[in-house]
Amino acid sequence: MNTYGRFPITVTKGKGSYVWDDKGTKYLDFTSGIATCNLGHVPEFVKNALVNQLDQLWHVSNLYHIEPQQKLAKQLTKVTSFDQVFFCNSGAEANEAAIKLVRAKANSENKQPLIVTFKKSFHGRTLATLTATGQEKIQTGFSPLVEGFHYLPFNDEDALEKLNEWQPTAVMLELVQGEGGVVPAHKTWIKKLVEICKKNNSLIVVDEVQTGIGRTGTLFAYQQYDLEPDIMTIAKGLGSGFPIGAMLAKEHVSYLFGPGSHGSTFGGNPLATTAGLSTIQYILNNELLTTISDRSKQLTLLLQKIASQYDFIEEVRGKGLLIGLKLNREIASTVVLESIKNELLILTAGPDVIRLLPPLTVSEEEILLFVEKFEKALKAAKEC
């Protein structure tokens, strides 16, 4: 179906920071499958674990214990502040699970469930998650929307006073709004949000589908804030390209999911959880978080230098290797198309924001090559 606005490329091969099309053209990939191939394309460590698992077991029902699933759950709870994990197949499914768990909390207290999210957020395209998404363009054409959601402006401290009035069951947010323009949450705003939520006994749900698995410089973005969420959702980078999602929760709320309350046929299958476990192990065992910090500083400084030379670039922002360039013209798509001509793949985050998501394994030399290609694209876009 015509659900994607595709670029004129057919990708047939990927390795590391590069992909090749069906004509043999090699592209430097600064999209990482939209923050999914965090270790680059076809990482050997993950590939070897998957090849071994392919010889053992592909699928078994969740009616039985699954060893890779148990190992990944144990690893995730070890490196986070959460107690239990539910596995699914995508970020939208993880957010659906979080919404259900929040509603279970409200119903257990005989309260009307209400979830507050933020304008320009993005939480998925299922009916519940597109309703949670604070963007009218995502919701248009799919009414009636799911009941039980209110919206507030992002990073607006005064607007948080509405939480005292509404007293929601939960507040759901991204710590860097990815699709909404690569906008990091202000630490003072998060501090006030946490204070109000604690006072009102509102759960905090953090959507780390795009920001998780090292993307922002720590394993999870919430670890850069004075914040311990009650629920967190992850996906994208967890499986290095294999479809996997997860909802993590603290025990005071996770107990509300009992047998039969939620499920997924393919969720937590042996192949996906093997990919997830080996991805996490590689990041932790190779000090990749330190490397991410170094590459982020290098790339950001080079982008700031570029921004000073082009009057249509207003700001370089983001965290780690999730970086956005805010423009004062709606030419982000033009820059993307010109980049393709220069054998470089990048993304937009709205008509006036360029989004960069290089692999977390990107080298210094590849960043310099990116700058060379990117400047050619900017010059061409400027003349359009």
C-alpha positions in Angstrom: 0.0 0.0 0.0 1.1 3.6 -0.6 1.9 4.2 3.1 5.5 5.4 2.6 7.0 8.4 0.7 10.0 6.5 -0.6 13.2 7.9 -1.9 14.4 6.7 -5.3 16.8 4.1 -3.9 16.6 0.3 -3.6 18.9 -0.8 -0.8 20.3 -4.3 -1.3 23.3 -4.6 1.1 24.6 -3.0 4.3 27.8 -3.2 6.3 29.0 -0.9 9.1 28.2 2.7 8.3 27.4 2.0 4.6 24.6 0.7 2.4 24.7 -0.2 -1.3 21.8 0.1 -3.8 20.9 -2.3 -6.6 23.1 -0.4 -9.0 26.2 -0.9 -6.7 26.3 2.7 -5.5 27.7 3.0 -2.0 26.1 5.4 0.5 27.3 6.7 3.8 24.3 6.0 6.1 23.6 8.6 8.8 20.1 7.3 9.3 20.8 3.9 10.9 17.4 2.7 9.9 16.0 5.6 11.9 18.0 4.9 15.1 17.6 1.1 14.7 21.0 -0.2 13.4 22.9 1.4 16.3 25.9 -0.9 15.8 25.9 -0.3 12.1 24.6 -2.7 9.5 25.1 -6.5 10.1 27.4 -6.2 13.1 29.5 -9.4 13.4 29.0 -9.9 17.1 25.2 -9.9 16.8 25.3 -11.8 13.5 27.3 -14.7 15.1 24.9 -14.9 18.0 21.9 -15.1 15.6 23.6 -17.7 13.3 24.1 -19.9 16.4 20.5 -19.4 17.5 19.2 -20.2 14.0 20.6 -23.7 14.5 18.8 -24.1 17.8 15.3 -22.6 17.9 13.4 -20.0 15.9 10.1 -19.8 17.7 8.3 -21.3 20.6 5.1 -20.1 22.3 5.3 -17.9 25.4 3.4 -20.7 27.2 7.0 -21.9 27.8 10.1 -20.4 29.3 12.5 -19.0 26.6 16.1 -18.9 27.7 17.3 -15.9 25.6 14.2 -14.0 26.7 14.9 -14.6 30.3 18.6 -13.6 29.9 17.7 -10.3 28.1 15.1 -9.5 30.7 17.7 -10.1 33.5 20.2 -7.9 31.6 17.7 -5.0 31.1 16.6 -4.9 34.7 20.3 -5.1 35.8 21.3 -2.0 33.8 18.1 0.1 34.6 15.9 1.0 37.6 13.1 -1.4 36.5 11.9 -4.7 37.9 10.1 -6.5 35.1 9.9 -6.6 31.3 7.2 -7.3 28.7 8.5 -8.1 25.2 6.8 -7.3 22.0 7.8 -6.5 18.4 7.9 -2.7 18.0 7.9 0.7 19.7 4.2 1.2 19.0 3.4 -2.2 20.7 5.6 -1.3 23.7 3.7 2.0 24.0 0.4 0.2 23.7 1.5 -2.1 26.5 2.4 0.9 28.6 -1.0 2.6 28.0 -2.8 -0.7 29.0 -0.7 -0.9 32.2 -1.5 2.7 33.1 -5.2 2.0 32.5 -4.9 -1.1 34.7 -3.5 1.1 37.4 -6.4 3.6 37.2 -9.0 0.8 37.2 -7.4 -0.8 40.2 -8.0 2.4 42.0 -11.6 2.9 40.6 -10.5 6.1 38.8 -11.1 7.4 35.3 -7.8 6.8 33.4 -6.1 10.0 32.0 -2.7 10.2 30.3 -1.1 13.5 29.6 1.4 13.7 26.7 3.0 16.6 24.9 2.6 18.5 21.7 4.9 17.5 18.9 5.5 14.1 20.6 5.5 10.9 18.6 4.5 7.5 20.2 3.4 5.4 17.3 0.7 4.9 14.6 -1.8 2.4 16.2 -5.0 4.0 17.3 -4.0 4.4 21.0 -0.5 5.6 20.2 -1.4 8.0 17.5 -3.9 9.5 20.0 -1.0 9.7 22.5 1.0 11.5 19.8 0.7 15.2 20.1 0.6 15.9 16.3 -2.6 16.6 14.5 -1.1 15.6 11.2 -0.6 12.0 12.5 -4.2 11.9 13.8 -6.0 13.4 10.8 -8.4 10.9 9.1 -8.6 8.4 12.0 -11.3 9.7 14.2 -12.8 9.0 16.6 -9.6 9.0 18.6 -9.2 7.0 21.8 -10.5 8.7 24.9 -8.4 9.5 27.9 -5.6 11.8 26.6 -4.7 15.4 27.2 -1.8 17.4 25.8 0.5 20.1 27.1 3.3 22.1 25.4 6.8 20.6 25.7 9.4 22.3 27.9 6.8 24.8 29.2 7.1 25.0 33.1 4.0 27.1 33.5 1.8 24.7 31.6 2.8 21.9 34.1 0.4 23.5 36.6 -2.4 21.9 34.6 -1.2 18.6 36.0 -2.3 19.7 39.5 -5.8 20.4 38.0 -6.1 17.3 36.0 -4.2 14.9 38.3 -3.6 12.3 35.5 -3.0 8.6 36.1 0.3 9.1 34.1 2.4 11.5 32.2 4.0 10.1 29.0 7.0 11.8 27.3 10.1 11.5 25.2 13.2 13.0 26.8 14.3 14.1 23.3 11.4 14.6 20.9 12.8 12.9 17.8 10.1 13.1 15.2 9.0 16.4 16.7 12.2 18.2 15.8 15.0 16.7 17.9 14.2 18.8 20.9 15.8 17.7 24.3 13.8 18.2 27.5 15.1 20.9 29.8 16.4 19.6 33.1 14.6 22.2 35.1 11.3 21.4 33.4 11.8 17.7 34.1 12.5 18.5 37.7 9.3 20.3 38.1 7.4 17.6 36.2 8.7 14.9 38.6 7.8 17.0 41.6 4.2 17.4 40.5 3.8 13.8 39.5 5.1 12.6 42.9 2.7 15.0 44.7 -0.2 13.7 42.6 0.8 10.1 42.6 0.9 10.2 38.8 3.0 7.6 37.0 5.9 8.7 34.7 6.2 6.8 31.4 9.3 7.5 29.4 9.2 6.6 25.7 12.8 5.7 24.8 12.0 4.0 21.5 14.4 6.4 19.6 16.6 7.6 22.5 17.4 4.3 24.0 20.3 1.8 23.6 23.1 4.3 23.8 21.7 6.8 21.2 22.0 9.8 23.4 25.3 9.0 25.0 24.0 6.9 28.0 22.4 3.5 27.7 19.0 5.3 28.3 18.3 9.0 28.1 16.5 9.1 31.5 19.9 8.4 33.1 21.0 11.9 32.2 18.1 13.4 34.2 17.3 13.3 37.9 14.5 10.9 37.1 13.4 7.3 37.8 10.4 6.5 35.6 7.8 4.1 36.6 7.5 2.7 33.1 9.9 2.8 30.1 9.4 1.7 26.5 12.2 0.7 24.1 12.5 -0.8 20.6 14.5 0.3 17.5 18.2 0.0 18.5 17.6 -2.9 20.9 17.7 -5.6 18.2 20.3 -4.1 15.8 17.6 -4.3 13.1 15.7 -7.3 14.3 12.1 -6.4 15.2 11.8 -6.2 19.0 10.2 -3.9 21.5 9.9 -4.0 25.3 8.1 -2.3 28.1 9.9 -2.1 31.4 8.2 -1.3 34.7 8.7 -1.0 38.4 7.1 -3.7 40.5 4.6 -1.3 42.1 2.8 -1.1 38.8 4.1 -4.2 36.8 2.2 -6.5 39.2 -1.1 -5.4 37.5 -0.2 -7.5 34.5 -1.1 -11.1 35.3 -1.6 -14.2 33.1 -3.9 -13.3 30.2 -3.9 -9.6 30.7 -1.5 -9.0 27.8 0.4 -11.0 25.3 2.2 -11.2 21.9 2.7 -14.3 19.8 6.1 -13.3 18.5 7.0 -11.0 21.4 10.3 -12.1 23.0 11.0 -14.9 20.5 14.4 -16.6 20.6 15.8 -14.8 17.6 14.7 -11.3 18.6 15.9 -11.6 22.2 19.2 -13.1 21.1 19.7 -10.0 18.9 18.7 -7.8 21.8 21.0 -9.6 24.3 24.1 -9.5 22.0 23.5 -5.8 21.2 23.4 -4.8 24.8 26.4 -7.0 25.6 28.4 -5.5 22.8 27.7 -1.9 24.0 28.7 -2.7 27.6 31.7 -4.8 26.8 33.3 -2.5 24.3 33.1 0.8 26.2 30.9 2.1 23.3 29.3 4.8 25.5 32.6 6.6 25.9 33.2 6.4 22.1 29.7 7.8 21.5 30.5 10.8 23.7 33.7 11.5 21.7 32.1 11.1 18.3 29.2 13.3 19.4 31.5 16.1 20.5 33.5 15.8 17.2 30.3 15.9 15.0 28.6 18.7 17.0 31.7 21.0 16.8 31.9 20.4 13.0 28.2 21.0 12.6 28.4 24.3 14.6 31.2 25.4 12.3 29.1 24.6 9.3 26.1 26.4 10.8 28.1 29.6 11.2 28.7 29.6 7.4 25.0 29.1 6.4 22.5 31.8 7.4 19.6 29.3 7.0 20.9 27.1 9.8 19.6 28.4 13.2 20.7 25.8 15.7 22.5 22.5 16.2 20.8 20.6 19.0 20.2 17.1 20.4 22.0 14.6 22.6 24.7 12.1 21.8 24.3 10.9 18.2 20.7 12.1 17.9 21.4 15.5 16.4 19.1 18.0 14.7 19.8 21.1 12.6 17.0 23.7 12.9 16.6 25.7 9.7 14.8 29.0 9.1 13.5 27.7 5.8 11.4 24.6 5.0 14.1 23.0 2.9 15.0 19.9 5.0 13.7 17.6 2.3 15.7 19.4 -0.4 18.9 18.9 1.7 18.0 15.2 2.0 17.6 14.8 -1.7 20.8 16.7 -2.5 22.6 14.5 0.0 21.4 11.4 -1.8 23.0 12.8 -5.0 26.3 13.0 -2.9 25.9 9.4 -1.7 24.9 10.3 1.8 21.7 9.3 3.6 20.2 11.6 6.2 16.7 12.3 7.6 14.2 15.1 8.4 12.3 15.8 11.6 9.7 18.1 10.1 10.0 20.4 7.1 12.6 22.7 8.8 14.8 20.2 10.7 17.5 17.9 9.4 18.0 14.8 11.6 21.3 12.9 11.8 21.4 9.4 13.3 24.9 7.9 12.5 25.7 4.4 13.8 27.1 4.5 17.3 30.1 2.8 15.9 30.9 5.6 13.4 34.6 6.5 13.1 36.3 9.8 13.1 37.2 9.4 9.4 33.5 8.6 8.5 32.4 11.8 10.3 34.9 13.8 8.3 33.6 12.1 5.1 30.1 13.0 6.2 31.0 16.7 6.5 32.5 16.7 3.0 29.3 15.2 1.5 26.9 17.2 3.7 28.5 20.6 2.7 28.1 19.8 -1.0 24.4 19.1 -0.3 24.0 22.3 1.7 25.6 24.4 -1.1 23.3 22.8 -3.7 20.2 23.3 -1.5 21.1 26.9 -0.9 21.0 27.5 -4.7 17.7 25.8 -5.2 
